[in-house]
Every structure is written in C-alpha cells, then in structure tokens.
Amino acid sequence: MWFAVKQPKTQVKRSFPYKALNPVTNKSVTIENKEQIYGILMDCYNEAIEKEFDVGEALYTQHFFFADTDHLYDNECQNLIKKFVYCDTFNCPPYPSLQETPAELVDNFLLIKREISKAQKEGK
C-alpha cells in the first residue's frame, strides 16, 4: 500500500548481484536474488513487530537500504489496491452482496484502508 501511496522513484536501478546494507544487522550483504530480498524483509518485519514499530512504515522505509522498488512491486497486489480505491471512490461494493463477498477480500480491503490512511498521514 505504501508503494501505491508514495510512488517512490528509484534513482539507480539495481541488477543482481549487488551490494547493499541489511538494516537489521547493519552489515553489508551481496544480494543475489529476490528470495534474499524477501528474507531481509522478513527480518525487518520481525524486528518491527518485536520493537512495536508500524510494520507498513518500517518495511517501506527500510527497503530502500537493500532493494530496488521494482523488485518488490507486485501487479496482483497493485490491482487489488486499485479495486479497493475504485470501490471506495465510487461507493460501490466489489460483489452484489456482503454474503457473496469473500471474507479474504474484506480482510484485504480493511488492511488496505488502514495502511493507505497511515501512509497518507505520514506524508503530511
């Protein structure tokens, strides 16, 4: 959600392999693939939970140390955000009734709404 709200532009594109800083260990690492990026993201997630930081904000701000934004951009997630924004903007439900709306979609929409709100507040 933070990518959708902030729309960061990467100054220098990173191609595998490249050296970066792991913000959790504060050590230089060589990033060989996306799986390593996801591993560092999980470390950042765990640290945010442990230290009671806002997880969305922590992951967004820390990713700049070790990942190109393009490596994390997920079309499926961005399409889900667009669906939420459309439904929210035009005040229309994603399905004909609440009973027909998958519970997972409701959970995702609530998460998106909360994170968009936080990202917008953080930017002001």
N, CA, C and O atoms as CSV, one atom per row, in Angstrom:
chain,resi,resn,atom,element,x,y,z
A,1,MET,N,N,0.816,-1.176,0.000
A,1,MET,CA,C,0.000,0.000,0.000
A,1,MET,C,C,0.866,1.249,0.000
A,1,MET,O,O,0.540,2.251,-0.636
A,2,TRP,N,N,1.973,1.171,0.724
A,2,TRP,CA,C,2.850,2.337,0.805
A,2,TRP,C,C,3.418,2.680,-0.566
A,2,TRP,O,O,3.602,3.858,-0.869
A,3,PHE,N,N,3.701,1.680,-1.404
A,3,PHE,CA,C,4.180,1.953,-2.758
A,3,PHE,C,C,3.118,2.696,-3.553
A,3,PHE,O,O,3.428,3.643,-4.276
A,4,ALA,N,N,1.870,2.270,-3.423
A,4,ALA,CA,C,0.783,2.887,-4.173
A,4,ALA,C,C,0.587,4.344,-3.765
A,4,ALA,O,O,0.320,5.197,-4.612
A,5,VAL,N,N,0.718,4.629,-2.481
A,5,VAL,CA,C,0.518,5.994,-1.999
A,5,VAL,C,C,1.741,6.863,-2.292
A,5,VAL,O,O,1.602,7.973,-2.805
A,6,LYS,N,N,2.915,6.374,-1.974
A,6,LYS,CA,C,4.147,7.168,-2.095
A,6,LYS,C,C,4.712,7.213,-3.505
A,6,LYS,O,O,5.324,8.206,-3.899
A,7,GLN,N,N,4.513,6.149,-4.262
A,7,GLN,CA,C,5.028,6.011,-5.622
A,7,GLN,C,C,6.495,6.431,-5.719
A,7,GLN,O,O,6.834,7.389,-6.413
A,8,PRO,N,N,7.359,5.696,-5.009
A,8,PRO,CA,C,8.777,6.076,-4.995
A,8,PRO,C,C,9.452,5.841,-6.337
A,8,PRO,O,O,9.116,4.910,-7.069
A,9,LYS,N,N,10.394,6.693,-6.636
A,9,LYS,CA,C,11.186,6.564,-7.857
A,9,LYS,C,C,12.594,6.159,-7.445
A,9,LYS,O,O,13.218,6.825,-6.619
A,10,THR,N,N,13.087,5.087,-8.010
A,10,THR,CA,C,14.439,4.624,-7.711
A,10,THR,C,C,15.410,5.373,-8.604
A,10,THR,O,O,15.266,5.383,-9.827
A,11,GLN,N,N,16.399,6.000,-7.987
A,11,GLN,CA,C,17.384,6.776,-8.743
A,11,GLN,C,C,18.280,5.854,-9.572
A,11,GLN,O,O,18.496,6.086,-10.761
A,12,VAL,N,N,18.792,4.820,-8.934
A,12,VAL,CA,C,19.716,3.904,-9.601
A,12,VAL,C,C,19.099,2.514,-9.596
A,12,VAL,O,O,18.787,1.976,-8.534
A,13,LYS,N,N,18.924,1.935,-10.766
A,13,LYS,CA,C,18.381,0.585,-10.868
A,13,LYS,C,C,19.453,-0.417,-10.458
A,13,LYS,O,O,20.609,-0.316,-10.871
A,14,ARG,N,N,19.051,-1.385,-9.641
A,14,ARG,CA,C,19.988,-2.403,-9.173
A,14,ARG,C,C,19.741,-3.707,-9.916
A,14,ARG,O,O,18.608,-4.177,-10.020
A,15,SER,N,N,20.825,-4.283,-10.432
A,15,SER,CA,C,20.754,-5.586,-11.091
A,15,SER,C,C,21.497,-6.596,-10.227
A,15,SER,O,O,22.529,-6.284,-9.634
A,16,PHE,N,N,20.960,-7.806,-10.166
A,16,PHE,CA,C,21.600,-8.863,-9.375
A,16,PHE,C,C,22.912,-9.275,-10.014
A,16,PHE,O,O,22.990,-9.307,-11.242
A,17,PRO,N,N,23.935,-9.588,-9.259
A,17,PRO,CA,C,24.089,-9.362,-7.826
A,17,PRO,C,C,24.524,-7.917,-7.547
A,17,PRO,O,O,25.104,-7.260,-8.412
A,18,TYR,N,N,24.242,-7.436,-6.342
A,18,TYR,CA,C,24.677,-6.098,-5.938
A,18,TYR,C,C,24.885,-6.072,-4.424
A,18,TYR,O,O,24.331,-6.892,-3.692
A,19,LYS,N,N,25.680,-5.131,-3.979
A,19,LYS,CA,C,25.943,-4.970,-2.549
A,19,LYS,C,C,24.926,-3.998,-1.973
A,19,LYS,O,O,24.550,-3.014,-2.609
A,20,ALA,N,N,24.483,-4.299,-0.738
A,20,ALA,CA,C,23.510,-3.446,-0.064
A,20,ALA,C,C,23.699,-3.565,1.440
A,20,ALA,O,O,24.488,-4.378,1.920
A,21,LEU,N,N,22.968,-2.749,2.164
A,21,LEU,CA,C,23.021,-2.777,3.619
A,21,LEU,C,C,21.806,-3.503,4.159
A,21,LEU,O,O,20.673,-3.184,3.800
A,22,ASN,N,N,22.041,-4.477,5.021
A,22,ASN,CA,C,20.935,-5.123,5.728
A,22,ASN,C,C,20.640,-4.232,6.936
A,22,ASN,O,O,21.473,-4.137,7.838
A,23,PRO,N,N,19.472,-3.575,6.976
A,23,PRO,CA,C,19.197,-2.627,8.051
A,23,PRO,C,C,18.998,-3.274,9.424
A,23,PRO,O,O,19.065,-2.585,10.442
A,24,VAL,N,N,18.760,-4.563,9.466
A,24,VAL,CA,C,18.566,-5.255,10.740
A,24,VAL,C,C,19.916,-5.576,11.372
A,24,VAL,O,O,20.119,-5.351,12.565
A,25,THR,N,N,20.841,-6.106,10.563
A,25,THR,CA,C,22.156,-6.475,11.092
A,25,THR,C,C,23.160,-5.337,10.979
A,25,THR,O,O,24.215,-5.371,11.612
A,26,ASN,N,N,22.833,-4.324,10.169
A,26,ASN,CA,C,23.729,-3.197,9.905
A,26,ASN,C,C,25.019,-3.633,9.215
A,26,ASN,O,O,26.067,-3.014,9.398
A,27,LYS,N,N,24.936,-4.704,8.421
A,27,LYS,CA,C,26.102,-5.224,7.714
A,27,LYS,C,C,25.855,-5.197,6.208
A,27,LYS,O,O,24.717,-5.270,5.743
A,28,SER,N,N,26.943,-5.092,5.466
A,28,SER,CA,C,26.869,-5.141,4.012
A,28,SER,C,C,26.629,-6.589,3.578
A,28,SER,O,O,27.237,-7.520,4.105
A,29,VAL,N,N,25.734,-6.755,2.611
A,29,VAL,CA,C,25.437,-8.083,2.073
A,29,VAL,C,C,25.426,-8.011,0.550
A,29,VAL,O,O,25.210,-6.947,-0.031
A,30,THR,N,N,25.659,-9.142,-0.080
A,30,THR,CA,C,25.530,-9.227,-1.533
A,30,THR,C,C,24.184,-9.859,-1.823
A,30,THR,O,O,23.917,-10.989,-1.416
A,31,ILE,N,N,23.344,-9.133,-2.521
A,31,ILE,CA,C,22.004,-9.601,-2.872
A,31,ILE,C,C,22.101,-10.301,-4.219
A,31,ILE,O,O,22.465,-9.693,-5.226
A,32,GLU,N,N,21.771,-11.588,-4.222
A,32,GLU,CA,C,21.863,-12.407,-5.434
A,32,GLU,C,C,20.521,-12.569,-6.147
A,32,GLU,O,O,20.487,-12.774,-7.360
A,33,ASN,N,N,19.399,-12.477,-5.391
A,33,ASN,CA,C,18.086,-12.750,-5.978
A,33,ASN,C,C,16.960,-12.188,-5.096
A,33,ASN,O,O,17.199,-11.676,-4.003
A,34,LYS,N,N,15.750,-12.299,-5.596
A,34,LYS,CA,C,14.590,-11.788,-4.860
A,34,LYS,C,C,14.345,-12.537,-3.556
A,34,LYS,O,O,13.846,-11.956,-2.592
A,35,GLU,N,N,14.688,-13.814,-3.517
A,35,GLU,CA,C,14.478,-14.589,-2.295
A,35,GLU,C,C,15.268,-13.994,-1.132
A,35,GLU,O,O,14.787,-13.970,0.001
A,36,GLN,N,N,16.477,-13.516,-1.412
A,36,GLN,CA,C,17.267,-12.858,-0.361
A,36,GLN,C,C,16.586,-11.564,0.085
A,36,GLN,O,O,16.564,-11.243,1.274
A,37,ILE,N,N,16.039,-10.839,-0.863
A,37,ILE,CA,C,15.316,-9.609,-0.524
A,37,ILE,C,C,14.149,-9.938,0.391
A,37,ILE,O,O,13.937,-9.261,1.398
A,38,TYR,N,N,13.390,-10.976,0.048
A,38,TYR,CA,C,12.243,-11.366,0.874
A,38,TYR,C,C,12.690,-11.800,2.271
A,38,TYR,O,O,12.001,-11.539,3.257
A,39,GLY,N,N,13.847,-12.463,2.348
A,39,GLY,CA,C,14.378,-12.872,3.647
A,39,GLY,C,C,14.703,-11.668,4.523
A,39,GLY,O,O,14.391,-11.656,5.714
A,40,ILE,N,N,15.330,-10.656,3.928
A,40,ILE,CA,C,15.649,-9.442,4.687
A,40,ILE,C,C,14.363,-8.730,5.076
A,40,ILE,O,O,14.257,-8.199,6.182
A,41,LEU,N,N,13.381,-8.715,4.173
A,41,LEU,CA,C,12.081,-8.111,4.516
A,41,LEU,C,C,11.453,-8.808,5.714
A,41,LEU,O,O,10.873,-8.151,6.578
A,42,MET,N,N,11.563,-10.136,5.776
A,42,MET,CA,C,11.020,-10.874,6.922
A,42,MET,C,C,11.768,-10.506,8.198
A,42,MET,O,O,11.159,-10.387,9.261
A,43,ASP,N,N,13.085,-10.325,8.102
A,43,ASP,CA,C,13.853,-9.878,9.265
A,43,ASP,C,C,13.380,-8.497,9.719
A,43,ASP,O,O,13.235,-8.244,10.915
A,44,CYS,N,N,13.142,-7.611,8.758
A,44,CYS,CA,C,12.645,-6.264,9.072
A,44,CYS,C,C,11.259,-6.345,9.704
A,44,CYS,O,O,10.958,-5.625,10.656
A,45,TYR,N,N,10.421,-7.228,9.166
A,45,TYR,CA,C,9.072,-7.429,9.711
A,45,TYR,C,C,9.153,-7.889,11.163
A,45,TYR,O,O,8.484,-7.336,12.037
A,46,ASN,N,N,9.979,-8.905,11.413
A,46,ASN,CA,C,10.116,-9.429,12.774
A,46,ASN,C,C,10.644,-8.365,13.733
A,46,ASN,O,O,10.192,-8.266,14.873
A,47,GLU,N,N,11.601,-7.575,13.261
A,47,GLU,CA,C,12.140,-6.511,14.099
A,47,GLU,C,C,11.063,-5.460,14.405
A,47,GLU,O,O,10.969,-4.972,15.532
A,48,ALA,N,N,10.259,-5.119,13.401
A,48,ALA,CA,C,9.195,-4.134,13.601
A,48,ALA,C,C,8.178,-4.629,14.628
A,48,ALA,O,O,7.734,-3.869,15.488
A,49,ILE,N,N,7.815,-5.900,14.534
A,49,ILE,CA,C,6.877,-6.485,15.497
A,49,ILE,C,C,7.487,-6.466,16.897
A,49,ILE,O,O,6.848,-6.050,17.863
A,50,GLU,N,N,8.734,-6.922,16.986
A,50,GLU,CA,C,9.423,-7.007,18.277
A,50,GLU,C,C,9.548,-5.635,18.946
A,50,GLU,O,O,9.371,-5.510,20.158
A,51,LYS,N,N,9.853,-4.612,18.148
A,51,LYS,CA,C,10.069,-3.271,18.705
A,51,LYS,C,C,8.805,-2.408,18.677
A,51,LYS,O,O,8.830,-1.231,19.036
A,52,GLU,N,N,7.688,-3.029,18.236
A,52,GLU,CA,C,6.379,-2.375,18.187
A,52,GLU,C,C,6.369,-1.140,17.284
A,52,GLU,O,O,5.734,-0.132,17.597
A,53,PHE,N,N,7.087,-1.238,16.154
A,53,PHE,CA,C,7.042,-0.194,15.134
A,53,PHE,C,C,5.833,-0.439,14.246
A,53,PHE,O,O,5.284,-1.541,14.238
A,54,ASP,N,N,5.415,0.567,13.506
A,54,ASP,CA,C,4.388,0.374,12.496
A,54,ASP,C,C,5.007,-0.464,11.386
A,54,ASP,O,O,5.979,-0.043,10.759
A,55,VAL,N,N,4.457,-1.634,11.141
A,55,VAL,CA,C,5.061,-2.587,10.208
A,55,VAL,C,C,5.117,-2.042,8.783
A,55,VAL,O,O,6.159,-2.116,8.132
A,56,GLY,N,N,4.008,-1.496,8.297
A,56,GLY,CA,C,3.984,-0.978,6.925
A,56,GLY,C,C,5.017,0.108,6.706
A,56,GLY,O,O,5.757,0.086,5.723
A,57,GLU,N,N,5.064,1.053,7.620
A,57,GLU,CA,C,6.026,2.148,7.504
A,57,GLU,C,C,7.460,1.631,7.605
A,57,GLU,O,O,8.332,2.065,6.853
A,58,ALA,N,N,7.704,0.703,8.534
A,58,ALA,CA,C,9.053,0.158,8.714
A,58,ALA,C,C,9.527,-0.564,7.457
A,58,ALA,O,O,10.654,-0.352,7.010
A,59,LEU,N,N,8.681,-1.412,6.886
A,59,LEU,CA,C,9.073,-2.150,5.681
A,59,LEU,C,C,9.316,-1.200,4.514
A,59,LEU,O,O,10.261,-1.373,3.745
A,60,TYR,N,N,8.461,-0.203,4.394
A,60,TYR,CA,C,8.610,0.762,3.297
A,60,TYR,C,C,9.929,1.529,3.421
A,60,TYR,O,O,10.694,1.612,2.460
A,61,THR,N,N,10.189,2.081,4.590
A,61,THR,CA,C,11.385,2.915,4.731
A,61,THR,C,C,12.671,2.100,4.692
A,61,THR,O,O,13.686,2.577,4.184
A,62,GLN,N,N,12.647,0.883,5.217
A,62,GLN,CA,C,13.872,0.082,5.251
A,62,GLN,C,C,14.204,-0.563,3.908
A,62,GLN,O,O,15.366,-0.877,3.650
A,63,HIS,N,N,13.205,-0.766,3.048
A,63,HIS,CA,C,13.501,-1.456,1.789
A,63,HIS,C,C,14.495,-0.691,0.927
A,63,HIS,O,O,15.195,-1.295,0.114
A,64,PHE,N,N,14.569,0.635,1.090
A,64,PHE,CA,C,15.485,1.431,0.274
A,64,PHE,C,C,16.950,1.063,0.523
A,64,PHE,O,O,17.792,1.300,-0.343
A,65,PHE,N,N,17.269,0.489,1.684
A,65,PHE,CA,C,18.638,0.106,2.000
A,65,PHE,C,C,19.115,-1.105,1.194
A,65,PHE,O,O,20.310,-1.249,0.934
A,66,PHE,N,N,18.172,-1.981,0.796
A,66,PHE,CA,C,18.617,-3.246,0.204
A,66,PHE,C,C,17.864,-3.698,-1.036
A,66,PHE,O,O,18.231,-4.710,-1.633
A,67,ALA,N,N,16.830,-2.988,-1.439
A,67,ALA,CA,C,16.044,-3.467,-2.580
A,67,ALA,C,C,15.653,-2.335,-3.515
A,67,ALA,O,O,15.341,-1.224,-3.086
A,68,ASP,N,N,15.679,-2.642,-4.776
A,68,ASP,CA,C,15.115,-1.756,-5.782
A,68,ASP,C,C,13.597,-1.907,-5.671
A,68,ASP,O,O,13.089,-3.026,-5.595
A,69,THR,N,N,12.889,-0.814,-5.662
A,69,THR,CA,C,11.427,-0.857,-5.554
A,69,THR,C,C,10.819,-1.761,-6.619
A,69,THR,O,O,9.828,-2.446,-6.365
A,70,ASP,N,N,11.415,-1.763,-7.816
A,70,ASP,CA,C,10.903,-2.610,-8.900
A,70,ASP,C,C,10.958,-4.096,-8.541
A,70,ASP,O,O,10.152,-4.880,-9.044
A,71,HIS,N,N,11.898,-4.492,-7.677
A,71,HIS,CA,C,11.992,-5.892,-7.267
A,71,HIS,C,C,10.835,-6.298,-6.356
A,71,HIS,O,O,10.547,-7.486,-6.214
A,72,LEU,N,N,10.170,-5.323,-5.740
A,72,LEU,CA,C,9.107,-5.620,-4.785
A,72,LEU,C,C,7.709,-5.348,-5.333
A,72,LEU,O,O,6.715,-5.790,-4.756
A,73,TYR,N,N,7.637,-4.639,-6.421
A,73,TYR,CA,C,6.348,-4.262,-6.992
A,73,TYR,C,C,5.606,-5.511,-7.476
A,73,TYR,O,O,6.139,-6.284,-8.273
A,74,ASP,N,N,4.396,-5.701,-6.999
A,74,ASP,CA,C,3.594,-6.882,-7.332
A,74,ASP,C,C,2.311,-6.430,-8.018
A,74,ASP,O,O,1.485,-5.748,-7.411
A,75,ASN,N,N,2.144,-6.808,-9.280
A,75,ASN,CA,C,0.972,-6.375,-10.047
A,75,ASN,C,C,-0.339,-6.827,-9.423
A,75,ASN,O,O,-1.313,-6.074,-9.415
A,76,GLU,N,N,-0.375,-8.044,-8.901
A,76,GLU,CA,C,-1.612,-8.557,-8.296
A,76,GLU,C,C,-2.031,-7.698,-7.088
A,76,GLU,O,O,-3.203,-7.361,-6.925
A,77,CYS,N,N,-1.053,-7.360,-6.261
A,77,CYS,CA,C,-1.349,-6.511,-5.094
A,77,CYS,C,C,-1.793,-5.121,-5.534
A,77,CYS,O,O,-2.735,-4.558,-4.978
A,78,GLN,N,N,-1.109,-4.574,-6.534
A,78,GLN,CA,C,-1.478,-3.235,-7.007
A,78,GLN,C,C,-2.875,-3.240,-7.624
A,78,GLN,O,O,-3.611,-2.264,-7.481
A,79,ASN,N,N,-3.250,-4.318,-8.303
A,79,ASN,CA,C,-4.607,-4.423,-8.857
A,79,ASN,C,C,-5.652,-4.515,-7.747
A,79,ASN,O,O,-6.743,-3.959,-7.874
A,80,LEU,N,N,-5.323,-5.213,-6.661
A,80,LEU,CA,C,-6.221,-5.285,-5.513
A,80,LEU,C,C,-6.411,-3.898,-4.896
A,80,LEU,O,O,-7.520,-3.532,-4.506
A,81,ILE,N,N,-5.332,-3.138,-4.811
A,81,ILE,CA,C,-5.421,-1.768,-4.286
A,81,ILE,C,C,-6.288,-0.919,-5.197
A,81,ILE,O,O,-7.111,-0.139,-4.716
A,82,LYS,N,N,-6.118,-1.057,-6.505
A,82,LYS,CA,C,-6.945,-0.304,-7.460
A,82,LYS,C,C,-8.420,-0.666,-7.298
A,82,LYS,O,O,-9.285,0.207,-7.362
A,83,LYS,N,N,-8.705,-1.935,-7.091
A,83,LYS,CA,C,-10.086,-2.382,-6.887
A,83,LYS,C,C,-10.665,-1.721,-5.637
A,83,LYS,O,O,-11.801,-1.248,-5.647
A,84,PHE,N,N,-9.867,-1.693,-4.552
A,84,PHE,CA,C,-10.311,-1.041,-3.326
A,84,PHE,C,C,-10.582,0.440,-3.573
A,84,PHE,O,O,-11.629,0.958,-3.185
A,85,VAL,N,N,-9.634,1.121,-4.221
A,85,VAL,CA,C,-9.779,2.560,-4.466
A,85,VAL,C,C,-11.018,2.833,-5.313
A,85,VAL,O,O,-11.756,3.782,-5.045
A,86,TYR,N,N,-11.248,2.018,-6.321
A,86,TYR,CA,C,-12.442,2.176,-7.165
A,86,TYR,C,C,-13.712,2.034,-6.323
A,86,TYR,O,O,-14.598,2.888,-6.378
A,87,CYS,N,N,-13.795,0.952,-5.547
A,87,CYS,CA,C,-14.984,0.712,-4.724
A,87,CYS,C,C,-15.181,1.834,-3.709
A,87,CYS,O,O,-16.304,2.285,-3.482
A,88,ASP,N,N,-14.089,2.279,-3.104
A,88,ASP,CA,C,-14.159,3.343,-2.104
A,88,ASP,C,C,-14.553,4.685,-2.734
A,88,ASP,O,O,-15.400,5.400,-2.200
A,89,THR,N,N,-13.943,5.014,-3.857
A,89,THR,CA,C,-14.205,6.286,-4.525
A,89,THR,C,C,-15.638,6.388,-5.027
A,89,THR,O,O,-16.286,7.422,-4.872
A,90,PHE,N,N,-16.126,5.316,-5.627
A,90,PHE,CA,C,-17.452,5.349,-6.222
A,90,PHE,C,C,-18.527,4.736,-5.325
A,90,PHE,O,O,-19.679,4.576,-5.728
A,91,ASN,N,N,-18.123,4.396,-4.093
A,91,ASN,CA,C,-19.051,3.864,-3.099
A,91,ASN,C,C,-19.863,2.689,-3.646
A,91,ASN,O,O,-21.088,2.648,-3.534
A,92,CYS,N,N,-19.149,1.748,-4.235
A,92,CYS,CA,C,-19.822,0.565,-4.773
A,92,CYS,C,C,-19.163,-0.695,-4.219
A,92,CYS,O,O,-17.942,-0.735,-4.069
A,93,PRO,N,N,-19.937,-1.702,-3.919
A,93,PRO,CA,C,-19.374,-2.936,-3.371
A,93,PRO,C,C,-18.676,-3.743,-4.468
A,93,PRO,O,O,-19.027,-3.632,-5.643
A,94,PRO,N,N,-17.692,-4.551,-4.082
A,94,PRO,CA,C,-16.995,-5.366,-5.079
A,94,PRO,C,C,-17.844,-6.540,-5.562
A,94,PRO,O,O,-17.604,-7.073,-6.646
A,95,TYR,N,N,-18.840,-6.949,-4.763
A,95,TYR,CA,C,-19.743,-8.049,-5.104
A,95,TYR,C,C,-21.175,-7.581,-4.851
A,95,TYR,O,O,-21.382,-6.613,-4.119
A,96,PRO,N,N,-22.161,-8.246,-5.440
A,96,PRO,CA,C,-23.559,-7.810,-5.275
A,96,PRO,C,C,-24.034,-7.736,-3.817
A,96,PRO,O,O,-24.876,-6.900,-3.489
A,97,SER,N,N,-23.507,-8.598,-2.941
A,97,SER,CA,C,-23.941,-8.562,-1.544
A,97,SER,C,C,-22.768,-8.917,-0.625
A,97,SER,O,O,-21.758,-9.464,-1.069
A,98,LEU,N,N,-22.919,-8.602,0.638
A,98,LEU,CA,C,-21.891,-8.935,1.613
A,98,LEU,C,C,-21.727,-10.448,1.717
A,98,LEU,O,O,-20.609,-10.936,1.884
A,99,GLN,N,N,-22.807,-11.185,1.621
A,99,GLN,CA,C,-22.753,-12.640,1.711
A,99,GLN,C,C,-21.953,-13.246,0.557
A,99,GLN,O,O,-21.340,-14.302,0.716
A,100,GLU,N,N,-21.956,-12.597,-0.584
A,100,GLU,CA,C,-21.225,-13.100,-1.741
A,100,GLU,C,C,-19.762,-12.634,-1.772
A,100,GLU,O,O,-18.967,-13.132,-2.568
A,101,THR,N,N,-19.420,-11.697,-0.921
A,101,THR,CA,C,-18.059,-11.159,-0.883
A,101,THR,C,C,-17.172,-12.089,-0.068
A,101,THR,O,O,-17.474,-12.368,1.092
A,102,PRO,N,N,-16.082,-12.575,-0.657
A,102,PRO,CA,C,-15.176,-13.463,0.081
A,102,PRO,C,C,-14.602,-12.764,1.316
A,102,PRO,O,O,-14.235,-11.590,1.261
A,103,ALA,N,N,-14.529,-13.491,2.416
A,103,ALA,CA,C,-14.007,-12.928,3.668
A,103,ALA,C,C,-12.583,-12.417,3.480
A,103,ALA,O,O,-12.207,-11.396,4.057
A,104,GLU,N,N,-11.793,-13.120,2.678
A,104,GLU,CA,C,-10.403,-12.695,2.436
A,104,GLU,C,C,-10.357,-11.311,1.781
A,104,GLU,O,O,-9.478,-10.507,2.094
A,105,LEU,N,N,-11.302,-11.030,0.872
A,105,LEU,CA,C,-11.340,-9.727,0.220
A,105,LEU,C,C,-11.690,-8.643,1.236
A,105,LEU,O,O,-11.105,-7.561,1.213
A,106,VAL,N,N,-12.630,-8.924,2.118
A,106,VAL,CA,C,-12.997,-7.962,3.162
A,106,VAL,C,C,-11.774,-7.683,4.039
A,106,VAL,O,O,-11.479,-6.525,4.336
A,107,ASP,N,N,-11.070,-8.723,4.450
A,107,ASP,CA,C,-9.858,-8.554,5.266
A,107,ASP,C,C,-8.808,-7.727,4.525
A,107,ASP,O,O,-8.188,-6.834,5.104
A,108,ASN,N,N,-8.616,-8.033,3.239
A,108,ASN,CA,C,-7.636,-7.281,2.443
A,108,ASN,C,C,-8.031,-5.818,2.304
A,108,ASN,O,O,-7.181,-4.934,2.414
A,109,PHE,N,N,-9.317,-5.552,2.064
A,109,PHE,CA,C,-9.782,-4.174,1.940
A,109,PHE,C,C,-9.595,-3.404,3.243
A,109,PHE,O,O,-9.223,-2.231,3.216
A,110,LEU,N,N,-9.847,-4.041,4.377
A,110,LEU,CA,C,-9.649,-3.370,5.668
A,110,LEU,C,C,-8.171,-3.052,5.891
A,110,LEU,O,O,-7.829,-1.975,6.379
A,111,LEU,N,N,-7.304,-3.989,5.532
A,111,LEU,CA,C,-5.866,-3.764,5.647
A,111,LEU,C,C,-5.418,-2.627,4.733
A,111,LEU,O,O,-4.659,-1.750,5.147
A,112,ILE,N,N,-5.886,-2.649,3.502
A,112,ILE,CA,C,-5.523,-1.602,2.545
A,112,ILE,C,C,-5.985,-0.243,3.048
A,112,ILE,O,O,-5.224,0.724,3.004
A,113,LYS,N,N,-7.207,-0.159,3.520
A,113,LYS,CA,C,-7.748,1.111,4.012
A,113,LYS,C,C,-6.893,1.649,5.159
A,113,LYS,O,O,-6.558,2.833,5.184
A,114,ARG,N,N,-6.542,0.778,6.104
A,114,ARG,CA,C,-5.747,1.194,7.262
A,114,ARG,C,C,-4.359,1.671,6.827
A,114,ARG,O,O,-3.886,2.711,7.287
A,115,GLU,N,N,-3.714,0.920,5.949
A,115,GLU,CA,C,-2.353,1.272,5.535
A,115,GLU,C,C,-2.329,2.530,4.663
A,115,GLU,O,O,-1.414,3.345,4.785
A,116,ILE,N,N,-3.310,2.694,3.796
A,116,ILE,CA,C,-3.371,3.914,2.980
A,116,ILE,C,C,-3.545,5.123,3.892
A,116,ILE,O,O,-2.902,6.154,3.692
A,117,SER,N,N,-4.400,4.999,4.875
A,117,SER,CA,C,-4.623,6.089,5.825
A,117,SER,C,C,-3.327,6.450,6.549
A,117,SER,O,O,-2.992,7.627,6.680
A,118,LYS,N,N,-2.603,5.440,7.017
A,118,LYS,CA,C,-1.330,5.686,7.714
A,118,LYS,C,C,-0.300,6.311,6.798
A,118,LYS,O,O,0.402,7.243,7.193
A,119,ALA,N,N,-0.201,5.807,5.572
A,119,ALA,CA,C,0.787,6.332,4.622
A,119,ALA,C,C,0.484,7.773,4.266
A,119,ALA,O,O,1.405,8.577,4.122
A,120,GLN,N,N,-0.789,8.119,4.120
A,120,GLN,CA,C,-1.162,9.483,3.794
A,120,GLN,C,C,-0.871,10.425,4.966
A,120,GLN,O,O,-0.407,11.546,4.759
A,121,LYS,N,N,-1.141,9.979,6.187
A,121,LYS,CA,C,-0.850,10.793,7.376
A,121,LYS,C,C,0.639,11.006,7.539
A,121,LYS,O,O,1.075,12.106,7.881
A,122,GLU,N,N,1.436,9.957,7.297
A,122,GLU,CA,C,2.889,10.028,7.453
A,122,GLU,C,C,3.490,11.009,6.466
A,122,GLU,O,O,4.504,11.642,6.761
A,123,GLY,N,N,2.879,11.144,5.299
A,123,GLY,CA,C,3.401,12.016,4.259
A,123,GLY,C,C,3.109,13.493,4.478
A,123,GLY,O,O,3.677,14.339,3.787
A,124,LYS,N,N,2.249,13.817,5.410
A,124,LYS,CA,C,1.871,15.233,5.628
A,124,LYS,C,C,2.793,15.910,6.594
A,124,LYS,O,O,2.620,17.093,6.887
